[in-house]
Amino acid sequence: MGKYFSSEKWKHLQYTISHPMDGYYWIRHREKGSVPIAVLLVLLFSAAFSANRLLAGFVVNDLDPRGVDSLTEMSGVLLFYLLLCVGNWSVTCLMNGEGRLKDIAVAVGYGTLPMSTGLILGTLVSQAVADKEQVFYSLIVGAGLAYGAIMILIGIMQVHNYSLGATLGTLFLTFLAVLLIIFLVLLLANLLGMVAAFFRSVYTELIFRT
């Protein structure tokens, strides 16, 4: 387990944040990335997202904290991360993508670090901003989200050896694949529910007849 959280892996994460083009290239071709670290970063992002919704100052946040279910939101972020990775892998397998599923997981996971940083800093700053100073909060959070999105875009482009246009097209198809997976899972769950209800009704009928 130590090899996945070695100092070399953490140093390469720092390098990837500041040099995403080179960093993602070495992740794909020299096994420099770590899936457990990527998952840990996604967990950090989900926690930062929920903390922002719960703790951001009232000047920038009008949500009722009682309506925020952190556990559900964190589970939703992890599920979306899994669907995004699987969806992108399934699409790129049909489009001659070179990236493996673990490369995609690392590319997306590492890209969430700037997003988490922006959300955490934004939450702290929101405690001090006054009315009409929300722009500072928006700039911090927006910069983190934008840089994270750019990192994910570069990561997908590098691990699959795509051009920018092909990467954008692939991401569009990935979101369609995610919607399709969700639809199929819901359809399967509904079908299984109907089958279970049928057998339950047959069992009940047999019990009453005997």
C-alpha positions as CSV (number, residue, x, y, z in Angstrom):
1,M,0.0,0.0,0.0
2,G,2.9,2.3,0.7
3,K,3.9,2.4,-3.0
4,Y,0.6,4.1,-3.8
5,F,1.2,6.8,-1.2
6,S,4.9,7.2,-1.5
7,S,6.6,10.6,-1.4
8,E,7.4,10.2,-5.1
9,K,3.7,9.9,-5.9
10,W,2.9,13.0,-3.9
11,K,5.7,15.0,-5.5
12,H,4.4,14.0,-8.9
13,L,1.0,15.2,-7.9
14,Q,2.5,18.6,-7.0
15,Y,4.4,18.6,-10.3
16,T,1.2,17.8,-12.3
17,I,-0.7,20.7,-10.6
18,S,2.0,23.2,-11.9
19,H,2.9,21.4,-15.1
20,P,-0.3,19.5,-16.2
21,M,0.9,18.7,-19.8
22,D,4.1,17.0,-18.7
23,G,2.7,15.6,-15.5
24,Y,-0.2,13.8,-17.2
25,Y,2.2,12.5,-19.9
26,W,4.4,10.8,-17.4
27,I,1.4,9.5,-15.5
28,R,0.4,7.7,-18.7
29,H,3.8,6.6,-19.9
30,R,5.8,6.1,-16.7
31,E,3.2,5.0,-14.2
32,K,3.7,8.1,-12.1
33,G,0.1,8.4,-10.9
34,S,-1.7,6.8,-8.0
35,V,-5.4,5.8,-8.2
36,P,-5.7,5.7,-4.3
37,I,-4.4,9.3,-4.1
38,A,-6.9,10.3,-6.9
39,V,-9.8,8.7,-5.0
40,L,-8.6,10.5,-1.8
41,L,-8.6,13.8,-3.7
42,V,-12.2,13.1,-4.9
43,L,-13.2,12.5,-1.3
44,L,-11.5,15.8,-0.3
45,F,-13.5,17.5,-3.1
46,S,-16.8,16.0,-1.9
47,A,-16.0,17.1,1.7
48,A,-15.0,20.6,0.6
49,F,-18.2,20.9,-1.6
50,S,-20.4,20.0,1.4
51,A,-18.5,22.2,3.8
52,N,-18.9,25.1,1.4
53,R,-22.7,24.6,1.2
54,L,-22.9,24.2,5.0
55,L,-20.4,26.8,6.3
56,A,-20.1,29.5,3.7
57,G,-21.0,33.0,5.1
58,F,-24.6,34.2,4.8
59,V,-23.5,37.0,2.4
60,V,-22.7,34.4,-0.3
61,N,-24.9,31.5,0.9
62,D,-28.6,31.5,1.4
63,L,-29.0,27.7,1.8
64,D,-30.6,26.3,4.9
65,P,-28.0,24.0,6.5
66,R,-30.7,21.7,7.7
67,G,-31.5,20.9,4.1
68,V,-28.0,19.8,3.3
69,D,-27.3,16.0,3.6
70,S,-23.5,15.8,3.5
71,L,-23.3,12.0,3.4
72,T,-25.7,11.9,0.4
73,E,-23.8,14.6,-1.4
74,M,-20.4,12.9,-0.8
75,S,-21.8,9.6,-2.1
76,G,-23.2,11.4,-5.1
77,V,-19.8,12.9,-5.9
78,L,-18.1,9.5,-5.7
79,L,-20.8,7.9,-7.8
80,F,-20.5,10.6,-10.5
81,Y,-16.7,10.2,-10.4
82,L,-17.1,6.5,-11.0
83,L,-19.7,7.0,-13.8
84,L,-17.5,9.7,-15.5
85,C,-14.4,7.4,-15.5
86,V,-16.4,4.3,-16.8
87,G,-18.2,6.4,-19.3
88,N,-15.1,8.0,-20.7
89,W,-13.3,4.6,-20.8
90,S,-16.2,3.0,-22.7
91,V,-16.3,5.8,-25.2
92,T,-12.6,6.1,-25.8
93,C,-12.3,2.3,-26.3
94,L,-14.4,2.8,-29.4
95,M,-12.4,5.9,-30.5
96,N,-8.9,4.5,-30.3
97,G,-8.1,6.1,-27.0
98,E,-4.8,5.0,-25.5
99,G,-5.7,5.6,-21.9
100,R,-6.6,2.9,-19.4
101,L,-9.3,3.1,-16.8
102,K,-6.8,3.8,-14.1
103,D,-5.2,6.6,-16.2
104,I,-8.6,8.2,-16.6
105,A,-9.3,7.9,-12.8
106,V,-6.0,9.6,-12.0
107,A,-6.6,12.3,-14.6
108,V,-10.0,13.2,-13.2
109,G,-9.1,12.8,-9.6
110,Y,-6.0,15.0,-9.7
111,G,-8.0,17.7,-11.4
112,T,-10.3,18.0,-8.4
113,L,-7.4,19.3,-6.1
114,P,-7.6,22.9,-7.5
115,M,-11.4,22.7,-7.1
116,S,-11.1,21.6,-3.5
117,T,-8.6,24.4,-2.8
118,G,-10.8,27.0,-4.3
119,L,-13.9,25.8,-2.3
120,I,-11.9,25.7,1.0
121,L,-10.4,29.1,0.5
122,G,-13.7,30.5,-0.7
123,T,-15.5,29.2,2.4
124,L,-12.9,30.8,4.6
125,V,-13.0,34.1,2.8
126,S,-16.8,34.1,2.9
127,Q,-16.6,34.5,6.6
128,A,-15.0,37.9,6.3
129,V,-16.5,39.5,3.2
130,A,-19.2,42.1,3.5
131,D,-22.1,42.9,1.3
132,K,-21.1,43.8,-2.3
133,E,-17.7,42.1,-1.8
134,Q,-19.0,38.7,-3.0
135,V,-16.9,39.1,-6.1
136,F,-13.8,38.1,-4.1
137,Y,-15.5,34.9,-3.1
138,S,-16.7,34.2,-6.6
139,L,-13.2,34.8,-8.1
140,I,-11.5,32.4,-5.7
141,V,-14.1,29.6,-6.2
142,G,-14.4,30.2,-9.9
143,A,-10.6,30.2,-10.4
144,G,-10.3,26.9,-8.6
145,L,-13.2,25.3,-10.5
146,A,-11.9,26.6,-13.9
147,Y,-8.3,25.4,-13.3
148,G,-9.5,22.0,-12.2
149,A,-11.7,21.7,-15.3
150,I,-8.7,22.7,-17.5
151,M,-6.6,20.1,-15.7
152,I,-9.2,17.4,-16.3
153,L,-9.4,18.4,-20.0
154,I,-5.6,18.3,-20.4
155,G,-5.4,15.0,-18.5
156,I,-8.0,13.3,-20.8
157,M,-6.2,14.7,-23.8
158,Q,-2.8,13.5,-22.7
159,V,-3.7,10.0,-21.5
160,H,-5.6,9.2,-24.7
161,N,-3.2,11.1,-27.0
162,Y,-6.1,13.1,-28.5
163,S,-6.2,16.6,-30.1
164,L,-8.2,19.3,-28.3
165,G,-11.1,18.9,-30.7
166,A,-11.2,15.1,-30.2
167,T,-11.0,15.5,-26.4
168,L,-14.0,17.9,-26.4
169,G,-16.0,15.6,-28.6
170,T,-15.1,12.6,-26.4
171,L,-16.2,14.5,-23.2
172,F,-19.5,15.3,-24.8
173,L,-20.0,11.6,-25.7
174,T,-18.9,10.7,-22.2
175,F,-21.7,12.7,-20.6
176,L,-24.1,11.0,-23.0
177,A,-22.7,7.6,-21.9
178,V,-23.1,8.6,-18.2
179,L,-26.8,9.4,-18.9
180,L,-27.2,6.1,-20.8
181,I,-25.6,4.1,-17.9
182,I,-27.9,5.8,-15.4
183,F,-30.9,5.1,-17.6
184,L,-29.9,1.4,-17.9
185,V,-29.3,1.0,-14.2
186,L,-32.7,2.5,-13.3
187,L,-34.3,0.3,-16.0
188,L,-32.6,-2.8,-14.6
189,A,-33.5,-1.8,-11.0
190,N,-37.2,-1.3,-12.1
191,L,-37.2,-4.7,-13.9
192,L,-35.7,-6.5,-10.9
193,G,-38.3,-4.8,-8.7
194,M,-41.1,-6.0,-11.0
195,V,-39.7,-9.6,-11.0
196,A,-39.3,-9.6,-7.2
197,A,-42.9,-8.3,-6.9
198,F,-44.1,-11.1,-9.2
199,F,-42.4,-13.9,-7.2
200,R,-43.6,-12.3,-4.0
201,S,-47.2,-12.3,-5.2
202,V,-46.9,-16.0,-6.4
203,Y,-45.4,-17.0,-3.1
204,T,-48.3,-15.2,-1.2
205,E,-50.9,-16.8,-3.5
206,L,-49.4,-20.3,-2.8
207,I,-49.4,-19.6,0.9
208,F,-53.1,-18.7,0.9
209,R,-54.1,-21.6,-1.2
210,T,-52.3,-24.1,1.0
